[in-house]
Amino acid sequence: MGAVRCINYRTEDVEVVLKSQTTDFKASRVAEGVQRVWPLPRTRQLKPGIHRVFPLGEAADAQRLLKSSQHIGKIVRTAGLCNSNQTR
């Protein structure tokens, strides 16, 4: 398995940097992103972080966790059988 790369940014930082740039520069950044980032999920080099998996019967608990903002990653609800303590 290759090295893990973290992608961290704040929306307002990106906006400030791009606001003063030319349209050509912005287009090149988008093109580079499409070329470099979009293939990553397909090749499994970039995966969504799953904080916790809840069975459908625990939907209220999942919603409480979501509203608490105490999670990092996705909150997944499943219709099948699963262990509510499952994380990745």
C-alpha positions in Angstrom: 0.0 0.0 0.0 1.3 3.4 -0.9 1.8 6.4 1.2 -1.4 8.1 2.5 -1.8 11.7 1.3 -4.0 14.1 3.1 -5.9 16.8 1.2 -6.6 19.7 3.5 -8.0 23.0 2.5 -10.4 25.6 3.6 -12.9 26.9 1.1 -12.3 30.5 1.9 -8.6 30.1 1.3 -9.2 28.6 -2.1 -11.6 31.3 -3.0 -9.1 34.1 -1.9 -6.3 32.5 -3.9 -8.4 32.0 -7.1 -10.2 35.3 -7.0 -7.2 37.3 -8.2 -6.2 34.7 -10.8 -7.0 34.7 -14.6 -9.6 32.6 -16.1 -6.9 30.6 -17.9 -5.2 29.9 -14.6 -8.4 28.8 -13.0 -9.2 26.5 -15.9 -5.8 24.9 -15.7 -6.3 24.2 -11.9 -9.6 22.5 -12.7 -8.1 20.5 -15.5 -5.3 19.4 -13.2 -7.8 18.4 -10.5 -9.8 16.4 -13.0 -6.7 14.6 -14.2 -5.1 14.0 -10.8 -7.9 13.6 -8.3 -10.9 12.2 -10.1 -9.2 8.8 -10.9 -8.2 8.2 -7.2 -11.5 6.7 -6.0 -11.7 4.5 -9.0 -8.2 3.1 -8.3 -9.0 3.0 -4.6 -6.2 5.4 -3.7 -8.8 7.7 -2.2 -11.5 6.2 -0.1 -14.2 7.9 2.0 -13.5 7.7 5.7 -16.3 5.9 7.5 -16.8 7.0 11.1 -19.5 4.5 12.0 -22.0 2.1 10.4 -25.5 2.0 11.9 -28.3 -0.6 11.1 -31.5 1.0 9.9 -33.1 0.3 13.3 -30.6 2.7 14.9 -31.3 5.6 12.5 -32.2 7.9 15.4 -28.8 7.3 17.0 -27.1 7.9 13.6 -29.0 11.2 13.3 -28.0 12.3 16.8 -24.4 11.6 16.0 -24.7 13.6 12.8 -26.2 16.6 14.5 -23.6 16.5 17.3 -20.8 17.1 14.8 -18.6 14.8 16.9 -17.7 12.6 13.9 -14.9 12.7 11.4 -15.9 10.8 8.2 -19.1 9.3 6.9 -22.0 8.0 9.0 -23.5 5.0 7.1 -26.9 3.5 7.7 -27.5 0.0 6.3 -30.7 -1.9 5.6 -29.1 -5.3 6.2 -27.5 -6.8 9.3 -24.4 -5.1 10.6 -22.6 -4.5 13.8 -23.4 -1.0 15.0 -19.9 -0.5 16.4 -18.3 -1.2 13.0 -15.9 1.5 11.9 -13.2 1.7 9.2 
